[in-house]
Amino acid sequence: MEKLQPFCRQGKGRSIVLLASLGVFSPLAMAQVSSDSEEVVREAKPSQSVENVFREEHALFSDRLTIEPGINYSYSDRSQLALRGFLALDAIFLGQINVDTVKSHITTFDINTRYGLTDRLELGLNIPFVYRSTTYSSTGADTSATKLSERSIDDANLGDISASLSYRLLPETPSRPDVVLNLGVRAPTGTDPYGIKTRTDVIGTAEDANGEVKNTNLTVPTELPTGNGVWAVTTGASLLKTLDPAIVFANLGYTYNIEESFDDISASSGKSPGDVKLGDTIRAGFGTAFALNERLSLSLSYSHEYIMQSETTQNGVTSDVIGSDANVGVFSIGGTYALNDSTSVVTSLGIGLTDDASDVSLTFRMPFQL
């Protein structure tokens, strides 16, 4: 952050200070005035666009209550090709080809509230409501490559509620970034994914002795979860530095999922009790934002999460859940616009860069301060 140089003009024993700037002040920029032997220090109020960046990417520590309703939509499309046969001459496939496709739509409505207890301590609470719709389709049933089975499942319920506490460890200086420590907890208030039964649809291809059409190639769940089902503790740190007119930020965090016991963790019929230890998550991200003027800012960022492998324990035997680990990388383009001094509009477009990430996600939020 560049040091702002005041232009001073003396008159009648007072100094009049004019700050040369681009219209966007650093949150820690100060104007200093000397009069006789006394020195007066005054904080320059940051522009609304800069405050929006602090609120979304870091922590604002405002003494006003912020209520932030929002909506997020994400879409992912997964196709799996299964080959049962062999290759002739490394080019011609002889056997059965089966293609399974899963198209997932997740819409989350949430209310995020924040309140700065002091200029170093901020509390947060997030209450989500999740609507999920997933379409399962499969071809190649009974060796037929022309038959397609498709079923859609949708569910809506409360998601996992989370609370957070942010503490400003080090305030920003001309040579040091703003450093904030975060601690949060997530409660399993959503529908958990364990013990959800599956069903096999009776539609499609070959006929049985009674002339009914049967297809056992497509198996789908009877419902969709809206939460993880376990308590989790999150900790991390975020850094932010103003380099007028740009702002750079980075974050690092870790989520520990607490092992939980469930009456049923199997998709098959009957009860199958056991313990579930979801894989912990390591996350990191970085980006930059540009305050274009007093009200408008644009941001570019990248975030990455590594989700470790999950484990289940039944009858004293612990087993790894194969394929439960994941790498989620997302590149985001965002923008904020201040409608007035208390209300803003925040948008963000996320593009998945890894196979485990959603193909695309779109977020719209409207924080306002009371």
N, C-alpha and C positions, 0 to 999 in steps of 0.2 A: 504494500500500500504506500503510495507516494505521500510524502508530507506536504500538506497544503500550506502555501506561503501567503501570509496576509499582506495586503497593501494598506498602509496606515497613513492617515492624515491627521495632524495635530490641530486642535482648535479649542480655545476656551478651557484649557486644562483637561480635555477629554480626548480619547483616541477613537476614531471611527474605523472599524475593521471591515474590509471587503474581502470575501473569500473568493479566489479564482477557482472555479470548478467546472465540470462538464454537466452539471445539473444533477449529479448523483453523488452523494456523500457517503463515505465509509461510516459504518455505525459507530466507530470509535474516533472519528475525526473530531478535532477540537479547534476552536478559535481562541487564541490567547491575546489579551490586551493588557498593556502596561500603562498605568497612570500614576505619575510621581513615583512613589516607592511601593505602591500596591499592585498586585497582579490578580486579574480576574480570569477564571477559566470557565468556559461554557461549552457543553456538548452540542455539536451540530446534529440536528435531527435527520436521520436517513430518509431517503425518498421512499415512497410507498412500494415502488418496484423492488428496492433492495430488501425491505422488510418481508415482502412476499417470498423472496429467495431464501432468506433466513428461516422463515416459518416452514417451508416445504423441504429444505435440504439439511437443516441444522436444528436450531432452536431459537426462538425469538425472545423468550424471557420477558414477555410483556405482562404488565400488571392488569391487563384487561382480559376478560374471559373470551376465548375464541371458540366459536362453534363452526364446525366444518362439515356440512353434509356433502356426500360425494357418491359417485357411481362409477364402477369399473366393469368393463366387459372384456373378456378374453376368449380367444378361439384357438383350438388346436385340432389338427387333423393327422391321425396316425394310421399308416397302412403297413401291414405285415404280410410278406410273401412267404408261403410255406411250400416247399418242393418235396414231393415224395416220389422218388424214382432215380434215374441216373442219366448222365450225359453220354450221348453217342458221338464219338469223334470230336468231343469238347465243344460241340455247337448245337446239336439236336437233343432236346430234352424228351425223354420217354418216361411217362408216368403221370402223376396227378399234380395239378397246380391249384393252390387255394389262396385266395386273397381276402384278408380280414381288414376292415376299415372301421376306425372309431373316430367320430367327429364330436368334439366336446365344446359346449357353449356354457360359460360361467359368468353370471351377472351378479355383482355384489353391490348392495346399497348399504352405506354405513354412515354413522355419525361419529365424528372425531372431535373431542373437546380438549382444549388445552388452557392451562392457567398458570401464569408465572407467580409463584409465591414470593420470590425475591428476584433481584437481578442476576441470580446465580442458580435458582432452583425452579423447575417447571414440572407440573403434573399433566399427564395425558390419559385419556380414556377413549377406547374405540369399541363401538358396538356395531357389528356387521349383520346383515341379513342376506342370505345366499340363495340364488335361484340357479339350478343346474339343469341342463338338458343335454343328453348324450344319445347319439344315434349309432347303433351297431349294425354293420352289414357284412355279409360273407358270401362269397361265390365259390363255385367248384364243389358243391355238395354232391355226394354220390358220383364223383368223377365227371360231373357236368360243368363245363366252363361257361355255360350260357344262363344258368339259374342263379338268381340273387335273392337272398333273404335279408330282411331289414326290419329292425325294431328300434323305437325311440323310447327312452326313459327320462322322466323329469321329476324333480323334487325341489321343494323350497322350505327353508327353515332358518332359524337363528344360527349364526355362525359362532366361532370361538371369540369370546370377549377378551380384550387385552387391556392392561393398564401399564403405564410407563412413568419413569422418573428420570429427568435430565438434570445434570449438575454441571455448571460451567467451571471447569477446573482452572483454566488459564484464559484470561481475556486477551483479545487481540491487541498487538502492538505493531509499530512499523516493521519490526523484524520477526514477529512471531504470529502464528495463526491463532484463531479462537479455537479452544479445545474443550469439548463437551463429552462427559461420560454419561452413558445411558444404562438403565436397568429396567427390565420389564418382566411381566408375568402374563401368561396366556392361560385362560381357564377353558376346560372342555365343555362348553355350553352348546356346541353344535352337535348334530347327529354323527355318531362315530361310525367308522367304516368296517367294524369287526362283527362277524357273525351274520352279515348280510347274505341271504340265500340267493341262489340263481335258479333260473328256469330255462328249459329248452323248448323253443317254439315248435309247434306242429304245423308247419307249412312248407311248401317247396317242391320237392322233387319226386322221388320214387313212391309208387303206390304199394300198399300192403294188401293182404288177402281180402280185406273188406272194401277195397277201392278207395280208402282214405289216403290223402297225400301226407307223407311224413318227411321231416327233415330234422336230423339231429346235429346238423353242422353248426347251428347258431345258438349259443348259450349266453344269456344276458342276466344282469343282476335285477332283483326285484325292486330295489330302491337305490338312491344315490346319497352318499354322505355329504354333510355341510361343514364338518369339522374333523380334527385329528383324533379326538377322543382321549387325549392325555394332557396333563399339566406340563407347561414348559416355562423355563426361565431364560431370559435373553439378556445379554450384556454386550457392551460395545463402546466404541468411541468414534466421534466425528470431528473433523477439522475443517475450518473455513477461513479463507484469507481473501480480503478485498484488495484488488489491484485495479483501481479505477481505470476504465469503467467496467472491468471484468471482475468476477468472483469465482474462485476455484474452491472446490470442496472434495473431501474424501471421507470414507467411513470403513470401519472394520468391526465385525461382530460375530458372536457365537450364540447359538441356541441349544440348550440342553433339554431334551425331552425326558421326563420322569417315567420310569417303568410303571405300568398299570396292569391290574388283573381284570379279566373279563370272563363272564359266564360262558361266552361262546365266541370263538375266534375263527371258526371254520365256515366255509360257504356251503358245505354239505348238510344234509338233513340231520337233525338231532343236535344235542348240546355237546360242545367240545371246549371246555374251559381251558384257559391258559393265560400267560403273561405276555405282554407286548412291550418291547423296548424300541421305539422309533429311533431311526438314525439321527444323530445330532447334525446341526447345520453350521457350516462356516461360510460367512458372507463378506464380500468386500465390494467397494464401489468407488468411483471417482467421476468428476465432471467439472463443467464450467458453466457459468451463467453470465449473460451480458445485460446490464441495465441500459436499455436503449434510450429511455427518457424517464421522467418522473413516475410514469404509470406502467410502462411496458417493459418486460424482460423476457429473454429467451434462454433456454438451457439445453445442453447436450451432456449426456451421462451414460456410463456403462456400469452395470451391476452383475456380479457373479456369485452364485451359491453352489457349494458342494454339499450334497446331502449324503451322509454316511449310510451304510447298509443297516437295515433293521433286523431285529432278532425276535424270535418267539420261543417261549418256554412252556412245554407241556410234559407232565409226569416227570419233572426233574430233568428233562432233556432240552437243551438249548440248541436251536437251529437258526442259521442265517436265512433271511428271506432273499432268495436269489433275484437279482434285477431291481432291488429296492433302492440302490444307490443311484445318484443322479448328479449331473452338472447342468446348471441352469444359468445361461448367459443372456442378458437382455440389453439392447441398446435403446436408449430413450431420447426422444425429442420433446421438449416441453415449453410452455409459455405461461406467463401470468399477466393479467391486466387488472389494474385497480379501477374499479368503478367509482369509488369515492374513498375517503379516508378510513372507512371501516369495513368495506366489502370489496372482495376481489374475485376474479374468475381464474381458475387454474386448469390447464389442459395438459395431457401428456399422451404420447403415442409410443408404445413399446414394441420393439421388433425382436423376436426370439432368434438368437444366433446359434443355439445348440439344439440337438434333437429333443432334449428333455424340457426345453422351454416352450411356452405357448407361442404359436406362430405370430400372433398379434394381440396386443391389449390396448385398450383405449380408456383413459381416465378423465373424468370431468368433476371438478370440485369447486365449491363456492364458500370459502371461509369468510366469516364476518365477526367483528368484535363488538362486544357489548360495553 
